[in-house]
């Protein structure tokens, strides 16, 4: 009787699992539970609309978790590269890399002037 009840209300199982995973993510900072929780909520909503067998639900959950985690990883990696390039505010020596300068006073004994 309990298994039949779970099979009839699979969407509540997935929505509850998603809620638990999202709540557990608030306790840690790894980010993995976030994407698993989002995947479980999506599967819960999908099974609410389309009754799918448990095997399909589990497979879709696993595949969706991997896809969402990879998409997040690619987005985060490209974003962190852009931020790393733009965070030269208080690093004057790194701001000058790749620029050009004109020597305005000849260099003697290692001391001279340049216009940047």
Secondary structure, 3 states (H helix, E strand, C coil): CHHHHHHHCHHHHHHHHHHHHHHHHCCCCCCHHHHHHHHHHHHHHHHHHCCCCHHHHHHHHHHHHHHHHHHHHHHHHHHHHHHHHHCCCCCHHHHCCCCCCEEEEEEECCEEEEEC
